[in-house]
Amino acid sequence: MKFQKFKTWIEISSQNIFWNIKVIRSLLNKKTRLFAVVKSNAYGHDLELFSKLIETKVDGYCVDSVPEAEKLRAAGIKKFILVLGPTLPHLFDVALKLDITISLSNFDALKEYLKNKAQPNFHLKIDTGMHRQGFYNADLKKILGLLKPISKKLTGVFSHFASAKDFNYPTTTDLQYENFQLAKKIITQNFPNQKIDFHIAASSGTMINSKYHEDAVRVGAALYGVWPSKEIKTQWPKEKLKPALAWHSIISEIKSIKKGDYVSYDLTEKIKADGKIGIVPIGYWHGFDRKLSSIGEVLVNGKRAKVIGRVTMDMIVIDLSQIKASYGDKVTIIGKNQKEEIELEEVANKITTSPYEVVTRLNPLMHRETI
């Protein structure tokens, strides 16, 4: 038989990624720039691989840190890069040298920036109601006074919606948007002749209302075919997003098991009938959550196989009693296997978490390839 090259690997569908970009682009006017959010290893899709794949189809990138941005520059990415997270002062010179735009969101960071010899371009973050990062509108008069000597370094202003998930209930989101419009008015009045990009919408805000688009949108989840919320997925009136990621492994061992036998650490599951089990060489180190013990499922030859017993660091045990399977057969953890599919949302629901967490926790050392 022909064996796989890896024990476990992740496939990234370029066709589905380009489809998702097309869907998002269809929502935007020609003047609105599309920034791809590729933080956290491109939501588990591989930072360099994914970013290089889409370079000709987006207008810039958003990352969490300067080290992530450095990797993009090292990979040959020349387009605009914005660091969304905090930047430590000793990395200001790296950002300046590599033309990386940082974010400033509090007075302590702003003071460090103002006294630093290296001053890269920056975007100002406004807290419009999420109450995480950002300055309040009440701070703007003081901030703009401090910025006047170096105002040309201010190239953008942004905020982030806390809960833009529903077409029919935008009350909180609209309130945040109104706060952002007030900040925009104050800033443009103080710097009337300066080109400043304003942006507030991530995937959900981009998808529910075009009025939130502003000069740019920051789209992460939707590019990967991950729905920002259940509400948007069920209410979406246009062409559907397509998942970009599939995760596979193999059957590394098959053995018979008898009624009454126990499986895995701490003897957590007792076998109810004579049958057959398979070993799959993935575990919580790879990103297969331990909470999937005894409830998770994978696909083997187009059929669902239940996880038996405790998920361990590098292996899981699956029930093959009703499945015709052989040593080396492909196992699908997320994605399609013949006519059957395990969707990302299904895995997330089983462990009561977000699909974002499932994909971002996929171990970056696992092999990834485009198909």
N, C-alpha and C positions, 0 to 999 in steps of 0.2 A: 504494500500500500504506500501511497505518497504521504509522508509526514509533513506537518507544518514546520515552518522555520523557527517559530517561537512557541513557548509554552502558553503564553498569553500575549495578546496584542490588541491594539485599538485601530480601527479603520475610520478614516475621515473622508466623507463623501464630498468631493469638490463640486460635483453636480448639484447636490442639495444646498451647499453653501452659496453657490452662485444664484440658485433659485431664490433663496431667502434674501439675498442682497437685492435682487430684482424686485421682490415683493415690497421691501422697505423703501427702495428708491421710488417706487410707484406712488408712495404716499407723500413724497417731498416735492417742493418746487425746486427749480433749477438752481436757485441761489442758496438753498439750505445745504450745508456741508454735512457729510456723513462721517462721523468718527467711530471707528470700530473699537469697542472696549475689549481689550485682550489681556486684562489683568488676570492674576491667578492661573498662569500657564494657559491663557486663552480659554478659561473655564474648563480646563482639563483637556483641551484639544491640541496642545503644544504651541507655545508662544511663537517660536520662529517659524515652524511649519505653516501654521494658520496665517500668520501675518504676511509672510511672503506670498502665499497663495492668493490673497485678496488685495495685494498692493495696488493693482491698477484699477480696482473697483471701489476704493474708499478714498476719503480726503485726508485722513489722519487716524491716529491711534490714541487710545487712553490706556494707561497702565497704572499700577498702584505705586510704583517706586522708581527711583533713578536706576537701580541695578536692572530692573526689567527693561527700562528704556535703553540702557547700555547694550543689552543683548540684541535689541532690535537694530540699533546702529551697527553693531558688529556683524549682524546678518545682512547688512546692506540696505536696510530701510532708510530712505532719505526723507520721507514725508513728515509732516507735523506730528509731534508726540507730546501729549499732556500727561503729567503725573497727577493723579487724582488724590493720592494719599499724602501724608506729611513728608517733607524732605528735611533730613538732618543737615545742619549748616555746613558740615565738612564736605557735603556733596554738591554745594552750589557751584563750585568751580567745574565739576564734571558736567553738570547740566549746561553751564554756559559754553564750555568747550564743544559739547556735542549737539548744541542747539536743541536742548530739551526744555520744554516749558513746564515750570513747576506750579503748584497751587499754594496760595497763602490763605489761611482761614482763621487766624487768631493773632492777637497783639504780640504775644511772645515770639511767634515765628516771624512776624513782620519786623519786630525790633532787631532780631538776629539778621534778617535779610538786609535791613537798612545800614547796619554797621559792617557788613561783609564787603570785602573788595570785589568778590565775584557776585554779580547780580544778573542771573539769567532772566529771560522773559517770564512773566507769571500771569496766572489767572487768579482773580479774587473770588473766593467762595462765600456766598451769602446764605445764612441760615434763614430760610423762609417759613420754617415750621416743622422740619424733621427733628431738630434739636440734636444734631450730631456735630459735624464740622460746620464752621462758618461764622461770619460776622453777622450781627443783627443790623437792620436798617438804621437803628438809632446810633450805631457806631460810625456810620458812613461819613459824617461831617468831619470827625476826628481823623479817620483813616485817609480821606482824600487830602486833608491838609498835610499829612505826613508824606503822601505820595507825590505831591506837586513837583518836587525837585527831580524825581525819577519817573514821571508819569508815562513816558514812552515805553517803559518796561512792562506796563500794564497792557496786555493784549487781549484779555478776555475776562468775563465775569460769568459765574455760573451758580446754580443751585441744584437741589435734588429733591424730587417728589418722594414723600413718605409712603403714599398708598395710591398710586395712579393705576388702579387695577380694574375699574369697572366703567363701562360706557354710560351707565345710567345713574351713577352716584358720584359725581365729580366735585362735591361740595368742598371737601378739604383740599383737594388738588387745585381747584379754582382759587381758593383763598391763598394758597401758596403762590400761585401764578400772579395774583394781584400784588402780593408783597414783592415779588420779583420785578414786576413792572414799575413799582415805586422805586426800587433800588436802581433800575435801569434809568429812570427819569433823573434821579439825583446825580448819578454818575455822568450821564451824557450832558447834563447842564454844567457840570464842573469841568468836563473835558470835551467841549463841543466840537473840536476839530480833530479829534483823535479817533482812529479806527479801532474799535473794541468789539470783539465777538461776544454775543450773549447766548447762553445755552442753558436749558433746564431739563429737557426731556431725555430720559433713558428709553429703553425698549417700550415699556408700557405707556409712558406719556406720548411717545412717538406714534403709537398705534391707536390710541383712543381719541386723539383730537389734534388736528393740524395746527390749531392756534398756538399750541405749545412748542412748535418747531423752532422758532426764532432763527438765529444765524447758523446754528448747527444742532445736531442731535447726537447723543452718545448711545450707540446701540451695541449691546453685548448679547444677551440671551437670545434675542430674535435671530441674530445672524447664525447662531448654532442650531436653530430650529427648536429651541427650548421656549415654551410659551411662558410669558411673564406672569400669568395667573390663570386659574381655571376659568374665571369670568371672561377674560379676553378670548381664551380658546373656544369657549362655547358660544360666545356672541359674535365671533369674528365673521364679517360678511364677505370678505374677499378671499383670494386664493390662499390656501393654508400654507403655513411654514412646514418645512421638512427636516427631520432630525439629521444632523450631520455626523453624529458619532455612533459607532457600534463597537461593542467590546466582546472579544471572543477568547476562548481558551481551548483546551483539549481534554479528552479522557486519558489520564495517565495510568490508570489501573482499574481493572474490573474483578470483582470477586463475589462468590456466593455468600449468603448470610442466612442464618436460621432464626426462626421464631424464638423470641425470648432473648436474643443477643442484644447487647447495648452498643451504641455507636458514639465515638468521639470523647473528648475530655469530659470528665465528671459524669460519665454514663448518662448523658442528658436525654437520650431517646432510646426507647425499647422497641425492637422490631416486632411487629404484630403477626407477620407471616413469613414463611420461607421466601427468599427472593434473591435479588441481585443488586449490588451497589457499585457505584463508580466513584473514583477519586478525580477531582479537578484541581490542578495546582494553582489555585488562587485563594486568597484569604483577605483578612482585614488589612494587611500590609499593602495589598494592591488597591484597596478601596471597596472591597466587598464587606459591607458593614456587619459587625458582629450581631447586631439586632436582627439580622436575617436568619439567624440560627433557627432551624426547624420550621421556618415559614417561607423562606425564599424559594424561588424557582429559577431554573435555567432551561435552555432549549437544547435538545439533542435530536438530530435528524427530524426536525420539525415537530417534536413533541415536548411537552413540559415535564421536567423532572424536578421533583421536590428536593430541597436541601434537608438532609437528615442530620440531626444533632448539632453540636456547637460549631460555628464558624471559627476556624483557627487561623493562625497568623499567615500561613502560606497554602492552606488546603481546605477544601470543603468535600463533604460526602453527599452524593446524590442517589436517589432511588431510580434504578434502571429496571425494576421488576417487570414493567409493562412496556419497555422500549427495546427495540432491536438495536443494539449498539456494539461497537468494537473498540478495541484499544486504538487510540490516536484519533478517534472521531472528533470533529469540531463541536465545541460547546459555546452557545451564545448566552452572554449574561445580560447585555442590553442590545436590542436591535432585532433584525429579522433572521430567521433560520427556516428556510423553505417558505411555507405559507403562514407560519406562526410568527408572532412578534412579542417581545417584551419591551414595552415603552418605558422611557426614563421616568415618567410620572408614576407609573405603576410601582417601580422600585422605591421611589421617594415616599409614596403613600404607605407602603408596608412598614416603613421605619419612621413614619410621621415626621418627615422633614421636607425641605425644599428640593426640587430637582437640581437647583444650583449647587447645593451642598454635595449631592451625589457625584456630579461630574467634576467639580473642583477638587474633590478628595481623591480622584483617580491618581495613583502614584505616577509622578512625572518620569520615573525610570522605565516604565513600561514602553515597549516599542509602539510607535505610532506611524501610520503611513496613509497617504492619500490613495483613494481608489476612484 
